[in-house]
Amino acid sequence: MNRTSLIAFAAGAALVLTLSSCSKKEGGAPGATDSSKAAAGAPMSQVERGKYLVMVGGCNDCHTPWKMGEKGPEPDMTKMLSGHPEGMNMPPPLPQPMPWMINAAATMTAWGGPWGVSFTRNLTPDPETGLGKVDEAGFIKILRTGIRSDGKPIMPPMPFEAIGKMTDEDLKAIYAYLKSIPPIKNKVPEDMAPMPGAPGSPGAPPMPGMPPPPAPKKK
């Protein structure tokens, strides 16, 4: 066996051993993760399905405050999905020259742009500051319409247009999972309107490189 053939044989053997090990871990044995169950096509409960969708959908990227970990910034899972920290007051964002446009808090829970400042909401089942009083139908309606239960619009960068296109089954699974996680009492501040004259605000000059906003419709 020449050197090239030997290397190919060794690589193939390693791949077989790796796949065999993964198969044993993902075969539905106790302790298998939701992701491994999904990858193996194993049956998942509604809550497990919801957890899987929340994790792969990146909900923790914005709705969980970030902290500095050993390898750099990472979501603080002790505050999982609790939204922008209640005691963290944010100053008005600095205007960004084009082609820059967005400011983000160090916690990844506050975002500033032409729409103003938006704060990621508390998705835990806390009855006063989270989703505790939102029922399943109301939760789905929020993500389908982009209008919160208090009548206010969902602001960027929340991608409700994409999430709202999920099936009812998937949205119900996400709701079931969010209702199953520990409640965290954290009152998120209200979104802030853009500063007068800020780029993109009413009456401000057009932003270079971007088309102007449409004229308001006459009633």
Helices and strands as residue ranges (DSSP letters): H 3-25, H 34-40, H 46-56, H 60-63, E 66-69, E 72-75, G 77-79, E 103-104, E 110-113, E 116-119, H 136-145, H 160-163, H 168-180
